């Protein structure tokens, strides 16, 4: 605790876990009744939510006391995928084999459980990411148009997000941001997030009215989609390159 007291208040606190110095991000909320902790989906930081009256020093000790749990969470992160012929990547909820042939066109083509891509190996990671983001934008734009029409709302502005904190957000000006990595999730899961954000166009909270609106908008099982994200969401942050 004394180390904490001597620390420069402008310095971001960190915790050493498995040889990695992870930043600790603290968020105080009025609704929190106790401290809770989780690891960012990409393993980049430790996030602690605490009550308004919570003390930063106690939050740091809380993280230190659960270093073993953090280590287990780090170990569960998806391993990096080397982008070579035969690599396996998720796309729309299914495993796809990467088929790279330098002699073929650079444009990615999804076909029969495979992602075909040509051109040189150098820059393949950026070409694949651009294609995935373009696919995300294409499908999410259709999803957004569908749910805005169901909600009786004008077409919302769509922006892709690379956030590591949330899958989607709805701004007060009606702009909806959606995480591009949802293109790797099953279609029903991706669409549930779009429906969730469109429901916020009607109710900017998580009140019973919001949940009733979401239930009327989304055709699938919202609880199953949420459970999938809780269980498998971290796998969408698989690093590749």
N, C-alpha and C positions, 0 to 999 in steps of 0.2 A: 504493500500500500504506500510506503514511503516513496518508492520510485514514481508512483503516480503523482504524488504531491509535488515532487521536484520537477515534474515534466512541464515543458513549455506549453501553455494552453493552446497555442496555435498548431501544435504538432498532432498529427493523427495517431491515436493509440494503435498499437499492433500487438499481435500475439504470435509467438513462434510455434508452428505446428509442422511436424515432419520436415524440418529444415526450411520451411517457408514462413516469411514474416507477413501475416495477413492483417490488413487494416481492419479496425473495428469501427463500424458505423452505428451510431446510436440514434434512435428515434423515439421521442417521447410523445405519447398520445393520451388523451383524456379517457379513452375507453379501456386502456390497459390496466389490469389489476395486479399483474405480476410481470416479472421479466421473462421474456422468451427470446430464444436465439435460433438462428438458422444460417446456413452457409449459402452464399450467392450461388445460383445455378451453375455458373461457370467457375466457381471456386475462387473468385477474385477477392472476396471480402467476407467478413463475419458481420452479420446484421443482428443487432439487439434492439428489441422493442421494450420500453419500460414505462411505468406510470409517470405522470408529470412530476411527482415528488421523488422519483428515483435518482440516486446519486451515481455519478459517472464512475467513481472509484469502485462502488459495489458491482457495477456492470462489468468492469474490467476483471474483477476477481471472479465473477460469475463465469466469464469466458475461460479464464485460466483453470477453473475447477472442472471444466468440461472439455479439456484439451483432448482427452482420449476419444470423446464422441466426435469432435471436429476432425480428428485424424481418420476415424472410420468413414466420415462423410467425404473427405478428400479421396480416400481410397475407392469410394464408390463412383467417383466421377468417370465419365466415359473416356476411354483412352484415345489419344489422337489417331486419326486415320491418315495413313500415307496415301496420297492420291496417285496410285499406280493402277495399271490394268488389273482388274480382279478385286479391287477394294469394294467394300459394301457400305452404302450410305442409305439413310432413310429418306423416302420421298412419298408424301401423301399417305403416310402410315404403313408403308411397306418397304422392306429391304430391297434395294436396287443395286445390282452389280455394275461397277464402273467399267466401261469398255473403251479403252483409249487406243486409237490408231492414228499415228502422226500423219498418215497420208489422207485421212478423211477431213471433211470440212470442220472448222472450229466450233460451229454451232452445236449446242447440246441437243440431243434427241432422246426422249424417253420412249422406250418401246419394250414390251414384253418383259418387264422386270429388270430392265437394264437401262443405264444412262450412257449413251454413245456420244463420244466427243473426240474430235480430231485436233490437229495442230500440234505444235511442239509441247513437250512436257513443261517447259518453262512458262509460267503464267497460267497453267491449267487451273490452279486453285482460284485465282481471281475470275477467270472465265466461268467456272462452275458457280461461284458465289453470285456473280451477276445474273446468271441464268436462273438460279433459285430465287433471287430477289424479284426478277421479272415475273416468274411464275407466281410468286406470292402476290405481287401487285395485281396481276391479271385475275386470279381467282378471288382475291379479297375484294376487288372492285365489284365483281359480280355478286359476291355475298352481301356486300354493303348495299348495293342497289336493291337487292331482294328484301333485306330486312328493313331498310328505310321505307320501301313501299308498303310493307306489312304494317309498319308503325304509323303510316300516314305522315311521314316526315320527308322534307326535301332531301335530295341526295347530299350526303355529308362529304366533306373534304377528307380524302384518305392520304395518310402519310405512313411510310414504313418506318419501323423503329428497330434499333439494335440494342434496346434496353436489356439490362440484366436484372431488373427489379420487377417488371410486370409484363404480362402478355399483351395488354392493350390499355388504352386510356382514351377518355373523351374530355376534351377541353370545353370551357364555357362558351367558346365561339362555335362549337359544333364540330371542330376538327377531331377526327378519330385517328389515333395512331395504333398500328398493329405490328407486333413483332414478326419480322420476316421469317424467323425460324419455325413459325407455325406451318409453313409449307411442308415441313417434314413430318407433321403430325397427321393422324387420320382426318379425313375431310370433316367428319362430324365434330371433332374437337376444335378444329380451326373455325368452323361456322358457329360453334357455341360461343367463342370469344367475340366474334363479330356481333352476334346477336346481343351479347352482354353489353357491349359498348353502345349499340343502337338503343338499347333500353335506357341507357343513361341520357339519351336525348330527351326522353320523356320524364325521367326522374334522376336528378343528379345526387343520388344517395343509394343506400342499400336497404331502403325501407321495405315493408311488406308490399307497398304499391309497385316498387321497382321489381321485386321478385315475381309479382303477379304479371307484370308486363313482359318480363323475360320469358316466363312460362308460356305466355300466349304467342310470343314471337318465334321461339325456337321449336322446331318440329321434333327434335330428338330428345334424348334423356339427358337433361342438363346435369344431373348428379353424376351420371356415369362419365360424362365429359370432364367434369371437374376432378373426379377421382383419377382419371387417366393422366391429367396434367400434374396432379400431386404425386402420382406414382412414377410417371415416365418423363415428366417435363424436363428433368435435368439431362436426359439423353439427347434432347434436341440441341444442346450446346456442345455437341461433339466437335472438338477442334480438328480441322483438316488443313492440309497444306503440304 
